[in-house]
Amino acid sequence: MTDDTDERRQESLKTLRNLLKTIDGQKVTLIGDTMLDRYHHGFANNLNSTAPVPVLKITHSEESPGASAHIAIGLSSFGMKVSFHTALGDDSEGESIIATLKEFNISTDNVSIVPSRETLTKIRFFGSRESLLDRGQILLQADRGTNEPVDDAISSELASSALEGLEDSCALVISDYDKGVVTIEESLKLISKANKIGIPVIVDPKLTGLEKSRGASVVIFEKRGMSLLARRIGLGLEEAAQNMLIEYSWEGILVLGGIDGVQLYQRDSDSILIPCMAPAAEQQIGMHDAAATSLAAALGSGLSLYDAALLASAACECVLSATTAKEYIDRDTLGLWLDELSWQMRISDR
């Protein structure tokens, strides 16, 4: 990086550190799909006698809300208020998510409980050789529950309640996993109103649902997804990004590259790479949610897209370094990492 880039980054880190100290009570409107993440950990020392698959001896299990509920918890941990709009099944998994939201003082008034619907649950099995490895690797993921969209009446009701809460919000976050909570029509209504009242819109869209993000301030992709979109268009990454920024009226695209860092694309500007400073990549579950949380906190507080991208990058590095995917990114953890990044930059200048 050039000296100018280093200086800009150091100043931004100071701004972000101050932001985390001063965030207090700003409200974010959040709408999107929710699921439960369940993890089983254990030892896989042997293969099954009847098939070439490992036998996992489970030693402990844990679970936590995922997708938009994960963002809600992150925002609350930053000291922000959350107007949260989602749908859950009428089952024990849905009850578990509700209980955790209440632990974080997140209102569930706008959470729709759908009778006879199963809450989507992603079950991951992690295993390692006993006494040889400290950390397990994922052996299998199993999805349980419905992938069917919720009824149009429910999605419309959720969007209407979200629209009502936008006036006193500092940001709008749309987390779309294509499970029916967010439809094209309702999403565009929300984005249009947010743009009219002048608050930033952060959208984490499926690649097949880009139309739902038209007019957003910033959208979030993974590196692989961005490469796929570029190939579909038939252009290089830079040209494809500029093409999509214009086509969908976005102000920015944030591309999550894990150990390869975070890339920020803005209209009529060269892209900016924020290198990954995490000492090691332990896992990646929750990166999208951490990025969306950070973008909402920074942009909702009036900071620039560059500042917001730097905060999102730091949050992703916290996720990559986390010992378990169940850990939530809070302001203390992120603040310590920002301090570490500032210290690393000062050392490198000597």
Sine and cosine of phi, psi and omega as CSV:
sin_phi,cos_phi,sin_psi,cos_psi,sin_omega,cos_omega
0.00,0.00,0.50,-0.86,0.03,-1.00
-0.97,0.25,0.23,-0.97,0.03,-1.00
-0.87,0.49,-0.64,0.77,0.01,-1.00
-0.88,0.48,-0.66,0.75,0.00,-1.00
-0.92,0.40,-0.66,0.75,0.04,-1.00
-0.88,0.48,-0.70,0.72,-0.02,-1.00
-0.90,0.43,-0.67,0.74,0.01,-1.00
-0.88,0.47,-0.66,0.75,-0.03,-1.00
-0.92,0.38,-0.65,0.76,0.02,-1.00
-0.89,0.45,-0.67,0.74,0.03,-1.00
-0.91,0.42,-0.62,0.78,0.01,-1.00
-0.91,0.41,-0.64,0.77,0.03,-1.00
-0.88,0.48,-0.63,0.78,0.06,-1.00
-0.90,0.44,-0.69,0.72,0.02,-1.00
-0.87,0.49,-0.69,0.73,-0.03,-1.00
-0.93,0.36,-0.61,0.79,0.03,-1.00
-0.89,0.45,-0.65,0.76,0.03,-1.00
-0.92,0.39,-0.61,0.80,0.03,-1.00
-0.85,0.53,-0.73,0.68,-0.04,-1.00
-0.90,0.44,-0.46,0.89,0.02,-1.00
-0.98,0.21,-0.42,0.91,-0.16,-0.99
-0.94,-0.33,-0.20,0.98,0.04,-1.00
-0.85,0.52,0.79,-0.62,-0.01,-1.00
-0.35,-0.94,0.98,-0.18,0.19,-0.98
0.99,0.10,0.04,1.00,0.08,-1.00
-0.91,0.41,0.56,-0.83,-0.11,-0.99
-0.97,-0.24,0.73,-0.69,0.08,-1.00
-0.89,-0.45,0.74,-0.67,0.12,-0.99
-1.00,-0.03,0.80,-0.60,-0.09,-1.00
-0.78,-0.62,0.78,-0.62,0.06,-1.00
-0.70,-0.72,0.64,-0.76,0.02,-1.00
0.23,-0.97,-0.02,-1.00,0.00,-1.00
-0.98,0.18,0.52,-0.85,0.00,-1.00
-0.77,-0.63,0.56,-0.83,0.08,-1.00
-0.61,-0.79,0.18,-0.98,0.08,-1.00
-0.96,-0.29,0.77,-0.64,0.10,-1.00
-0.99,-0.13,0.82,-0.57,0.00,-1.00
-0.84,-0.54,0.72,-0.70,-0.09,-1.00
-0.82,-0.57,0.72,-0.69,0.11,-0.99
-0.88,-0.47,0.80,-0.60,-0.04,-1.00
-0.88,-0.47,0.56,-0.83,0.03,-1.00
-0.04,-1.00,-0.30,-0.96,-0.03,-1.00
-0.94,-0.34,0.66,-0.75,0.05,-1.00
-0.84,-0.54,0.99,0.13,-0.10,-1.00
-1.00,-0.03,-0.35,0.94,-0.12,-0.99
-0.72,-0.69,0.34,-0.94,0.14,-0.99
-1.00,-0.05,0.47,-0.88,0.09,-1.00
-0.88,0.48,0.61,-0.80,-0.05,-1.00
-0.96,0.28,-0.28,0.96,-0.05,-1.00
-0.92,-0.39,-0.04,1.00,0.00,-1.00
-0.38,-0.93,0.47,-0.88,-0.02,-1.00
-0.98,0.18,0.86,0.50,0.02,-1.00
-0.75,-0.66,0.53,-0.85,0.00,-1.00
-0.95,0.31,0.52,-0.85,0.12,-0.99
-0.99,-0.13,0.88,-0.48,-0.05,-1.00
-0.99,-0.10,0.86,-0.51,0.13,-0.99
-1.00,-0.06,0.97,-0.24,-0.11,-0.99
-0.96,0.29,0.80,-0.61,0.02,-1.00
-0.97,-0.24,-0.51,0.86,0.08,-1.00
-0.33,-0.94,0.41,-0.91,-0.01,-1.00
-0.74,-0.67,0.41,-0.91,0.02,-1.00
-0.45,-0.90,0.33,-0.94,0.02,-1.00
-0.52,-0.85,0.41,-0.91,0.00,-1.00
-0.38,-0.92,0.45,-0.89,0.05,-1.00
-0.90,0.44,0.61,-0.79,0.00,-1.00
-0.84,-0.54,0.02,-1.00,0.02,-1.00
0.85,0.53,-0.78,-0.63,-0.11,-0.99
-0.90,0.44,-0.52,0.86,0.04,-1.00
-0.91,0.41,-0.54,0.84,0.06,-1.00
-0.91,0.42,-0.63,0.77,0.06,-1.00
-0.90,0.43,-0.68,0.73,0.01,-1.00
-0.85,0.53,-0.69,0.72,0.00,-1.00
-0.92,0.39,-0.63,0.77,0.04,-1.00
-0.88,0.47,-0.71,0.71,0.01,-1.00
-0.89,0.46,-0.67,0.74,0.04,-1.00
-0.89,0.45,-0.63,0.78,0.01,-1.00
-0.92,0.38,-0.37,0.93,0.08,-1.00
-0.99,0.16,-0.14,0.99,-0.03,-1.00
1.00,-0.05,0.32,0.95,-0.02,-1.00
-0.97,-0.23,0.43,-0.90,0.12,-0.99
-1.00,0.06,0.54,-0.84,-0.06,-1.00
-0.79,-0.61,0.84,-0.54,0.18,-0.98
-0.99,-0.11,0.98,-0.18,-0.23,-0.97
-0.96,-0.29,0.78,-0.62,-0.08,-1.00
-0.79,-0.61,0.91,-0.42,-0.04,-1.00
-0.37,-0.93,0.05,-1.00,0.03,-1.00
-0.77,-0.64,0.64,-0.77,0.01,-1.00
-0.74,-0.67,0.33,-0.94,0.09,-1.00
-0.98,0.19,0.34,-0.94,0.03,-1.00
-1.00,0.01,0.94,0.33,-0.07,-1.00
-0.52,-0.85,-0.01,-1.00,-0.06,-1.00
-0.91,0.41,-0.53,0.85,0.03,-1.00
-0.92,0.40,-0.68,0.73,0.07,-1.00
-0.89,0.45,-0.64,0.77,0.03,-1.00
-0.89,0.45,-0.60,0.80,0.02,-1.00
-0.90,0.44,-0.67,0.74,0.03,-1.00
-0.90,0.43,-0.70,0.71,0.01,-1.00
-0.86,0.51,-0.69,0.72,-0.02,-1.00
-0.88,0.47,-0.66,0.75,0.00,-1.00
-0.93,0.36,-0.65,0.76,0.05,-1.00
-0.86,0.51,-0.67,0.74,0.01,-1.00
-0.91,0.40,-0.54,0.84,0.07,-1.00
-0.87,0.50,-0.53,0.85,0.00,-1.00
-0.99,-0.11,0.24,0.97,0.05,-1.00
0.86,0.51,0.59,0.81,0.05,-1.00
-0.99,-0.14,0.83,-0.56,-0.02,-1.00
-0.90,0.44,0.69,-0.73,0.05,-1.00
-0.95,-0.31,0.30,0.95,-0.03,-1.00
-0.87,0.49,-0.51,0.86,-0.04,-1.00
-0.96,-0.27,0.36,0.93,0.10,-0.99
-0.99,-0.10,0.88,-0.47,-0.04,-1.00
-1.00,0.04,0.83,-0.55,0.07,-1.00
-0.99,-0.11,0.89,-0.45,-0.11,-0.99
-0.99,-0.14,0.91,-0.42,0.00,-1.00
-0.85,0.53,0.61,-0.79,0.07,-1.00
0.89,0.45,0.23,0.97,0.05,-1.00
-0.98,-0.20,0.67,-0.74,0.05,-1.00
-1.00,-0.03,0.77,-0.64,0.06,-1.00
-0.93,0.36,0.78,-0.63,0.03,-1.00
-0.89,0.46,0.80,-0.60,-0.02,-1.00
-0.81,-0.59,0.81,-0.58,0.05,-1.00
-0.98,-0.18,0.90,-0.44,-0.08,-1.00
-0.96,-0.29,0.85,-0.53,-0.03,-1.00
-0.88,-0.48,0.70,-0.71,0.00,-1.00
-0.94,-0.34,0.83,-0.55,0.00,-1.00
-0.91,-0.43,0.69,-0.72,0.01,-1.00
-0.60,-0.80,0.43,-0.90,0.08,-1.00
-0.58,-0.81,0.23,-0.97,0.11,-0.99
-0.97,0.25,0.79,-0.62,-0.03,-1.00
-0.88,0.48,0.74,-0.67,0.06,-1.00
0.95,0.30,0.04,1.00,0.00,-1.00
-0.93,-0.37,-0.61,0.80,-0.07,-1.00
-0.81,-0.58,0.65,-0.76,0.04,-1.00
-0.97,0.25,-0.58,0.82,-0.08,-1.00
-0.88,-0.47,0.59,-0.81,0.05,-1.00
-1.00,0.02,0.31,-0.95,0.10,-0.99
-0.92,-0.40,0.42,-0.91,-0.05,-1.00
-0.93,0.36,0.75,-0.66,0.01,-1.00
-0.98,-0.21,-0.54,0.84,-0.09,-1.00
-0.29,-0.96,0.59,-0.81,0.20,-0.98
-0.87,-0.49,0.73,-0.69,0.04,-1.00
-0.82,-0.58,0.75,-0.66,0.05,-1.00
-0.99,-0.16,0.72,-0.70,0.01,-1.00
-0.78,-0.62,0.62,-0.79,-0.03,-1.00
0.96,-0.28,-0.01,-1.00,-0.11,-0.99
-1.00,0.02,0.58,-0.82,0.15,-0.99
-0.97,-0.23,0.05,1.00,-0.04,-1.00
-0.96,0.29,0.62,-0.79,0.04,-1.00
-0.89,0.45,0.45,-0.89,0.11,-0.99
-0.96,0.29,0.29,-0.96,0.00,-1.00
-0.88,0.48,0.51,-0.86,0.01,-1.00
-0.84,0.54,-0.58,0.82,-0.02,-1.00
-0.89,0.45,-0.60,0.80,0.00,-1.00
-0.95,0.32,-0.71,0.70,0.01,-1.00
-0.89,0.45,-0.61,0.79,0.03,-1.00
-0.91,0.43,-0.67,0.74,0.01,-1.00
-0.90,0.43,-0.66,0.75,0.01,-1.00
-0.90,0.43,-0.68,0.73,0.01,-1.00
-0.90,0.43,-0.64,0.77,0.00,-1.00
-0.90,0.44,-0.67,0.74,0.02,-1.00
-0.92,0.38,-0.56,0.83,0.05,-1.00
-0.92,0.38,-0.64,0.77,0.03,-1.00
-0.86,0.50,-0.64,0.77,-0.02,-1.00
-0.90,0.43,-0.49,0.87,-0.06,-1.00
-1.00,-0.04,0.03,1.00,-0.08,-1.00
-0.96,0.29,-0.51,0.86,-0.14,-0.99
-0.82,0.58,-0.64,0.77,-0.04,-1.00
-0.96,-0.29,0.40,0.92,0.03,-1.00
-0.99,-0.14,0.43,-0.91,0.05,-1.00
-0.99,-0.13,-0.23,0.97,0.00,-1.00
-0.29,-0.96,0.38,-0.92,0.10,-1.00
-0.87,-0.50,0.75,-0.66,0.06,-1.00
-0.86,-0.51,0.78,-0.63,0.06,-1.00
-0.88,-0.47,0.90,-0.44,-0.02,-1.00
-0.93,-0.36,0.96,-0.27,-0.16,-0.99
-0.93,-0.37,0.90,-0.44,0.11,-0.99
-0.94,-0.35,0.29,0.96,0.07,-1.00
0.87,0.49,0.63,0.77,0.05,-1.00
-0.96,-0.27,0.15,0.99,0.16,-0.99
0.98,-0.21,-0.24,0.97,0.02,-1.00
-0.91,0.42,-0.62,0.79,-0.02,-1.00
-0.94,-0.34,0.90,-0.44,0.09,-1.00
-0.97,-0.23,0.28,-0.96,-0.01,-1.00
-0.86,0.51,-0.77,0.64,-0.06,-1.00
-0.86,0.51,-0.74,0.67,-0.06,-1.00
-0.94,0.33,-0.59,0.81,0.02,-1.00
-0.89,0.46,-0.70,0.71,-0.02,-1.00
-0.92,0.39,-0.53,0.85,0.09,-1.00
-0.89,0.45,-0.71,0.71,0.00,-1.00
-0.90,0.44,-0.72,0.69,-0.01,-1.00
-0.90,0.44,-0.66,0.75,0.00,-1.00
-0.87,0.50,-0.72,0.70,-0.01,-1.00
-0.92,0.39,-0.66,0.75,0.02,-1.00
-0.87,0.50,-0.65,0.76,0.03,-1.00
-0.91,0.41,-0.60,0.80,0.00,-1.00
-0.91,0.41,-0.63,0.77,-0.02,-1.00
-1.00,0.00,-0.05,1.00,0.15,-0.99
0.99,0.16,0.57,0.82,0.08,-1.00
-0.92,-0.38,0.53,-0.85,-0.04,-1.00
-0.93,0.36,0.49,-0.87,0.01,-1.00
-0.85,-0.53,0.84,-0.54,0.04,-1.00
-0.93,-0.36,0.82,-0.58,-0.03,-1.00
-0.82,-0.58,0.76,-0.65,0.14,-0.99
-0.95,-0.32,1.00,-0.03,-0.15,-0.99
-0.99,-0.11,0.38,-0.92,0.25,-0.97
-0.96,0.29,0.48,-0.88,0.01,-1.00
-0.89,0.47,-0.44,0.90,0.01,-1.00
-1.00,0.04,-0.01,1.00,-0.06,-1.00
-0.82,-0.57,0.58,0.81,-0.07,-1.00
-0.90,0.44,-0.47,0.88,-0.02,-1.00
-0.88,0.48,-0.46,0.89,0.01,-1.00
-0.93,0.36,-0.29,0.96,-0.08,-1.00
-0.97,-0.24,0.08,1.00,-0.06,-1.00
-0.85,0.53,0.80,-0.59,0.01,-1.00
1.00,-0.01,0.04,1.00,-0.01,-1.00
-0.94,0.34,0.40,-0.92,0.07,-1.00
-0.94,0.33,-0.71,0.71,-0.01,-1.00
-0.48,-0.88,0.62,-0.78,0.07,-1.00
-0.88,-0.47,0.38,-0.92,-0.08,-1.00
-0.89,-0.46,0.79,-0.62,0.11,-0.99
-0.77,-0.64,0.32,-0.95,0.24,-0.97
-1.00,0.02,0.32,-0.95,-0.04,-1.00
-0.84,0.54,-0.69,0.73,0.00,-1.00
-0.89,0.45,-0.66,0.75,0.00,-1.00
-0.91,0.42,-0.65,0.76,0.02,-1.00
-0.90,0.44,-0.65,0.76,0.03,-1.00
-0.90,0.44,-0.62,0.78,0.02,-1.00
-0.91,0.42,-0.68,0.73,0.02,-1.00
-0.89,0.46,-0.64,0.77,0.01,-1.00
-0.90,0.44,-0.65,0.76,0.02,-1.00
-0.91,0.41,-0.61,0.80,0.02,-1.00
-0.88,0.47,-0.64,0.77,-0.02,-1.00
-0.97,0.23,-0.45,0.89,-0.02,-1.00
1.00,0.09,0.48,0.88,-0.01,-1.00
-0.79,-0.62,0.23,-0.97,0.14,-0.99
-0.94,0.35,0.19,-0.98,-0.08,-1.00
-0.86,0.51,-0.74,0.68,-0.04,-1.00
-0.89,0.46,-0.72,0.69,-0.02,-1.00
-0.92,0.40,-0.65,0.76,0.00,-1.00
-0.90,0.44,-0.66,0.75,0.01,-1.00
-0.88,0.47,-0.72,0.69,0.01,-1.00
-0.89,0.45,-0.61,0.79,0.03,-1.00
-0.89,0.46,-0.70,0.71,-0.03,-1.00
-0.96,0.29,-0.56,0.83,0.06,-1.00
-0.85,0.52,-0.65,0.76,0.02,-1.00
-0.97,0.24,-0.72,0.69,-0.06,-1.00
-0.85,0.53,-0.67,0.74,-0.09,-1.00
-0.97,-0.26,0.11,0.99,0.04,-1.00
0.85,0.53,0.65,0.76,0.10,-1.00
-1.00,0.02,0.46,-0.89,0.12,-0.99
-1.00,0.01,-0.48,0.88,-0.02,-1.00
-0.39,-0.92,0.38,-0.93,0.11,-0.99
-0.81,-0.58,0.80,-0.60,0.06,-1.00
-0.95,-0.32,0.87,-0.49,-0.05,-1.00
-0.95,-0.31,0.85,-0.52,-0.04,-1.00
-1.00,-0.02,0.87,-0.49,-0.04,-1.00
-0.93,-0.37,0.15,0.99,-0.01,-1.00
0.89,0.46,-0.84,-0.54,-0.02,-1.00
-0.92,0.38,-0.26,0.97,0.04,-1.00
-1.00,0.02,0.05,1.00,0.08,-1.00
1.00,0.01,-0.20,-0.98,-0.05,-1.00
-0.87,-0.49,0.71,-0.71,0.00,-1.00
-0.92,-0.38,0.78,-0.63,0.03,-1.00
-0.94,-0.34,0.84,-0.54,0.09,-1.00
-0.95,-0.32,0.75,-0.66,0.08,-1.00
-0.77,-0.64,0.44,-0.90,-0.08,-1.00
-0.89,0.46,0.74,-0.67,0.06,-1.00
0.85,0.52,0.49,0.87,0.04,-1.00
-0.67,-0.74,0.43,-0.90,0.11,-0.99
-0.93,0.37,0.55,-0.83,0.02,-1.00
-0.93,0.36,0.41,-0.91,-0.02,-1.00
-0.87,-0.50,0.83,-0.56,0.07,-1.00
-0.99,-0.12,0.82,-0.58,0.10,-0.99
-0.96,-0.26,0.97,-0.26,-0.09,-1.00
-0.89,0.46,0.49,-0.87,0.06,-1.00
-0.98,0.21,0.79,-0.61,-0.03,-1.00
-0.95,-0.31,0.10,1.00,0.02,-1.00
-0.91,0.41,0.68,-0.73,-0.03,-1.00
-0.91,0.41,-0.48,0.88,0.02,-1.00
-0.37,-0.93,0.43,-0.90,0.05,-1.00
-0.97,-0.22,0.96,-0.27,-0.04,-1.00
-1.00,0.02,-0.61,0.79,-0.01,-1.00
-0.26,-0.97,0.15,-0.99,-0.09,-1.00
-0.72,-0.69,-0.02,1.00,-0.05,-1.00
-0.91,0.42,0.83,-0.56,0.02,-1.00
0.97,-0.23,0.04,1.00,-0.02,-1.00
-0.89,0.45,-0.69,0.72,0.00,-1.00
-0.86,0.50,-0.69,0.72,-0.03,-1.00
-0.91,0.41,-0.65,0.76,0.03,-1.00
-0.90,0.43,-0.63,0.78,0.01,-1.00
-0.92,0.40,-0.71,0.70,0.00,-1.00
-0.89,0.46,-0.66,0.75,0.03,-1.00
-0.86,0.51,-0.74,0.67,-0.06,-1.00
-0.92,0.38,-0.66,0.75,0.03,-1.00
-0.88,0.47,-0.66,0.75,0.01,-1.00
-0.90,0.43,-0.67,0.74,-0.02,-1.00
-0.90,0.43,-0.70,0.72,-0.06,-1.00
-0.97,0.25,-0.78,0.63,-0.02,-1.00
-0.92,0.39,-0.59,0.81,0.04,-1.00
-0.92,0.39,-0.32,0.95,0.05,-1.00
-0.99,-0.12,0.12,0.99,0.09,-1.00
1.00,0.03,0.20,0.98,0.01,-1.00
-0.99,0.15,0.24,-0.97,-0.03,-1.00
-0.96,0.26,0.26,-0.97,0.04,-1.00
-0.91,0.42,-0.53,0.85,0.07,-1.00
-0.90,0.43,-0.73,0.69,0.03,-1.00
-0.86,0.52,-0.70,0.72,-0.02,-1.00
-0.89,0.45,-0.64,0.77,0.01,-1.00
-0.91,0.41,-0.61,0.79,0.01,-1.00
-0.92,0.40,-0.63,0.78,0.05,-1.00
-0.92,0.40,-0.66,0.75,0.04,-1.00
-0.89,0.46,-0.64,0.77,0.04,-1.00
-0.88,0.47,-0.70,0.71,0.01,-1.00
-0.90,0.45,-0.64,0.77,0.02,-1.00
-0.90,0.43,-0.64,0.77,0.05,-1.00
-0.89,0.45,-0.60,0.80,0.03,-1.00
-0.92,0.40,-0.57,0.82,0.09,-1.00
-0.90,0.44,-0.64,0.77,0.03,-1.00
-0.91,0.42,-0.72,0.69,-0.01,-1.00
-0.87,0.50,-0.53,0.85,-0.06,-1.00
-1.00,-0.03,-0.11,0.99,-0.08,-1.00
-0.92,0.40,0.56,-0.83,0.00,-1.00
-0.96,0.26,-0.47,0.88,0.07,-1.00
-0.66,-0.75,0.41,-0.91,0.01,-1.00
-0.96,0.29,-0.18,0.98,-0.04,-1.00
-0.98,0.21,-0.29,0.96,-0.06,-1.00
-0.92,0.39,0.66,-0.75,0.04,-1.00
-0.99,-0.15,0.56,-0.83,0.06,-1.00
-1.00,0.08,0.90,-0.44,0.03,-1.00
-0.91,-0.42,0.08,-1.00,-0.10,-1.00
-0.92,0.39,-0.54,0.84,0.00,-1.00
-0.93,0.37,-0.73,0.68,0.01,-1.00
-0.88,0.48,-0.72,0.70,-0.02,-1.00
-0.93,0.37,-0.60,0.80,0.03,-1.00
-0.89,0.46,-0.67,0.75,0.03,-1.00
-0.90,0.44,-0.60,0.80,0.01,-1.00
-0.94,0.35,-0.62,0.79,0.07,-1.00
-0.88,0.47,-0.64,0.77,0.07,-1.00
-0.88,0.47,-0.66,0.75,0.01,-1.00
-0.90,0.43,-0.66,0.75,0.02,-1.00
-0.89,0.45,-0.67,0.75,0.02,-1.00
-0.89,0.46,-0.67,0.74,-0.01,-1.00
-0.91,0.42,-0.68,0.73,0.01,-1.00
-0.88,0.48,-0.62,0.78,0.01,-1.00
-0.94,0.35,-0.61,0.79,0.03,-1.00
-0.91,0.40,-0.64,0.77,0.01,-1.00
-0.90,0.43,-0.65,0.76,-0.03,-1.00
-0.92,0.38,-0.36,0.93,0.00,-1.00
-0.99,0.16,-0.26,0.97,-0.06,-1.00
-0.97,0.25,0.00,0.00,0.00,0.00
